Amino acid sequence: MLNCIKDEVEIDPACGSGNFLTETYISLRRLENDVLREIYGGQMLIGGEGEFNPIKISINQFYGIEINDFAVTVAKTAL
């Protein structure tokens, strides 16, 4: 399941201030945390680099298109 989520790319063609992208990122991270909690039995994990990092969702999977420069700045800040 984690490998499926990490390969997803989310695009919002009219992102405005990025609310959809932000909420989608938060929801996917919560889902990922739930899966990791089930896999590792609630043990605390210390992330590493690359393949050793249990967190697979990346902010680089989220793209938005917006023509308003101020809204773009707000969306970047929110993410």
C-alpha positions in Angstrom: 0.0 0.0 0.0 2.8 2.4 0.9 4.4 2.0 -2.5 1.1 2.8 -4.2 0.7 6.0 -2.4 4.2 7.2 -3.0 3.7 6.9 -6.7 0.6 9.1 -6.9 0.8 12.6 -8.3 -1.9 15.1 -7.3 -2.7 18.0 -9.7 -5.1 20.9 -9.1 -5.5 22.9 -12.3 -7.1 25.9 -10.6 -5.4 25.7 -7.2 -6.1 29.3 -5.9 -4.5 29.4 -2.5 -3.9 25.6 -2.5 -6.6 24.4 -0.1 -7.3 21.2 -2.0 -3.6 20.4 -2.3 -2.9 21.1 1.4 -5.9 19.0 2.5 -5.0 16.2 0.2 -1.4 16.1 1.5 -2.6 16.1 5.1 -5.1 13.3 4.4 -2.5 11.1 2.7 0.0 11.7 5.4 -2.6 10.6 8.0 -3.4 7.5 6.0 0.3 6.8 5.7 0.8 7.2 9.4 -2.1 4.8 10.1 -0.6 2.2 7.8 2.9 2.6 9.4 1.3 2.3 12.9 -0.3 -1.0 11.9 2.8 -2.4 10.3 5.2 -1.5 13.1 2.7 -2.1 16.0 2.8 1.5 17.3 6.6 1.6 17.7 8.3 4.9 17.3 10.2 5.1 14.0 13.3 7.2 13.3 13.4 8.2 9.7 16.6 7.8 7.6 17.6 8.8 4.2 16.2 7.3 0.9 14.9 3.8 1.2 15.3 3.7 4.9 12.8 6.6 5.5 9.4 5.1 6.3 7.6 8.2 5.1 7.0 8.0 1.4 4.6 10.8 0.7 6.5 13.8 -0.6 5.4 17.4 -1.1 7.0 17.1 -4.6 4.0 14.9 -5.6 1.6 17.9 -5.5 1.2 20.4 -8.3 -1.1 23.3 -8.8 -1.7 25.8 -11.6 -2.7 29.4 -10.8 -2.3 32.7 -12.6 -2.6 34.9 -9.5 0.9 35.5 -8.1 -0.4 36.2 -4.6 -2.5 33.0 -4.6 0.6 31.0 -5.8 2.6 32.5 -2.9 -0.1 31.5 -0.4 -0.3 28.0 -1.8 3.5 27.5 -1.6 3.5 28.7 1.9 0.6 26.5 2.9 2.3 23.4 1.5 
